[in-house]
Amino acid sequence: MAKLIISKEIIVNVDELQRQSSINASSHIRYVDVLKTSEESEPVDFICPSGLAILCCLPLGICAMLAADTAIKSRASGDHDKARKKNTVALVLIVVALVIGSSGLLIYLSHI
């Protein structure tokens, strides 16, 4: 063990500092690996929101359900890019169905 005496009050253990810096470097690498895996996480599932879209606008809701189902099957086969694209399609269809359904409900309620 190498010791470096700088003054009477400060004693620096060089071996301990080197070991701690190597531990910190390896923990930093692990943290970066965790960040990479979180960026490449699996796509989300839009089956439940597409069920709500079916209640708002039947044709668009069914199309959203089919797109979400295709995304689930693509994710299960490991094709995450295709799953993300199909999830985007499903999300757009869900939003359009919700807008059409809510505007139709507002128009209906305004005429009562």
C-alpha positions as CSV (number, residue, x, y, z in Angstrom):
1,M,0.0,0.0,0.0
2,A,1.5,3.3,-1.1
3,K,0.9,6.3,1.1
4,L,1.5,9.9,0.2
5,I,2.0,12.2,3.1
6,I,1.2,15.8,2.1
7,S,1.1,17.3,5.6
8,K,0.9,16.2,9.1
9,E,-2.9,16.2,9.0
10,I,-3.7,14.9,5.5
11,I,-2.7,11.4,4.6
12,V,-3.8,10.2,1.1
13,N,-4.1,6.5,0.4
14,V,-3.3,6.3,-3.4
15,D,-4.3,2.7,-3.8
16,E,-7.7,3.4,-2.2
17,L,-8.3,6.4,-4.5
18,Q,-7.5,4.4,-7.6
19,R,-9.8,1.6,-6.5
20,Q,-12.6,4.0,-5.8
21,S,-12.1,5.7,-9.2
22,S,-12.3,2.4,-11.0
23,I,-15.5,1.5,-9.0
24,N,-17.0,4.9,-10.0
25,A,-16.0,4.4,-13.6
26,S,-17.7,0.9,-13.7
27,S,-20.8,2.2,-12.1
28,H,-20.9,5.0,-14.7
29,I,-20.7,2.4,-17.5
30,R,-23.5,0.5,-15.9
31,Y,-25.7,3.6,-15.7
32,V,-25.1,4.4,-19.4
33,D,-26.1,0.8,-20.2
34,V,-29.3,1.3,-18.3
35,L,-30.0,4.5,-20.2
36,K,-29.5,2.7,-23.5
37,T,-31.9,-0.1,-22.6
38,S,-34.6,2.4,-21.4
39,E,-34.4,4.2,-24.7
40,E,-34.8,1.0,-26.6
41,S,-37.7,-0.2,-24.4
42,E,-40.6,-2.1,-25.8
43,P,-43.4,-0.2,-27.4
44,V,-46.6,0.5,-25.4
45,D,-49.9,-1.3,-25.8
46,F,-53.0,0.5,-27.2
47,I,-55.6,-2.3,-27.0
48,C,-57.6,-0.7,-24.1
49,P,-57.7,2.8,-25.6
50,S,-58.8,1.3,-28.9
51,G,-61.7,-0.4,-27.1
52,L,-62.8,3.0,-25.9
53,A,-62.4,4.3,-29.5
54,I,-64.8,1.5,-30.7
55,L,-67.5,3.1,-28.4
56,C,-66.9,6.5,-29.9
57,C,-66.6,5.7,-33.6
58,L,-67.1,2.0,-34.6
59,P,-65.2,1.9,-37.9
60,L,-62.2,3.8,-36.7
61,G,-62.2,2.0,-33.4
62,I,-62.1,-1.4,-35.2
63,C,-59.2,-0.2,-37.4
64,A,-57.4,1.1,-34.3
65,M,-57.9,-2.3,-32.6
66,L,-56.5,-4.2,-35.6
67,A,-53.5,-1.8,-35.7
68,A,-52.9,-2.3,-32.0
69,D,-53.2,-6.1,-32.4
70,T,-50.7,-6.1,-35.2
71,A,-48.3,-4.0,-33.0
72,I,-48.6,-6.6,-30.3
73,K,-47.9,-9.5,-32.7
74,S,-44.9,-7.5,-34.1
75,R,-43.5,-6.9,-30.7
76,A,-43.9,-10.5,-29.8
77,S,-41.9,-11.5,-32.9
78,G,-39.2,-9.0,-32.0
79,D,-39.8,-6.4,-34.7
80,H,-40.0,-3.3,-32.5
81,D,-39.8,-0.8,-35.4
82,K,-42.9,-2.2,-37.0
83,A,-44.6,-2.3,-33.6
84,R,-43.8,1.3,-33.0
85,K,-45.2,2.3,-36.5
86,K,-48.4,0.3,-35.9
87,N,-48.8,1.8,-32.5
88,T,-48.5,5.3,-34.1
89,V,-51.2,4.4,-36.5
90,A,-53.4,3.0,-33.7
91,L,-52.9,6.2,-31.6
92,V,-53.8,8.5,-34.5
93,L,-57.0,6.4,-35.2
94,I,-57.9,6.4,-31.5
95,V,-57.5,10.2,-31.3
96,V,-59.6,10.8,-34.5
97,A,-62.3,8.4,-33.2
98,L,-62.5,10.2,-29.9
99,V,-62.7,13.6,-31.6
100,I,-65.4,12.4,-34.0
101,G,-67.3,10.6,-31.2
102,S,-67.2,13.6,-28.8
103,S,-68.1,16.1,-31.4
104,G,-71.0,13.9,-32.6
105,L,-72.2,13.7,-29.0
106,L,-72.0,17.5,-28.6
107,I,-73.9,18.0,-31.8
108,Y,-76.6,15.5,-30.7
109,L,-76.9,17.1,-27.2
110,S,-77.1,20.6,-28.6
111,H,-80.2,19.7,-30.7
112,I,-82.1,18.2,-27.8
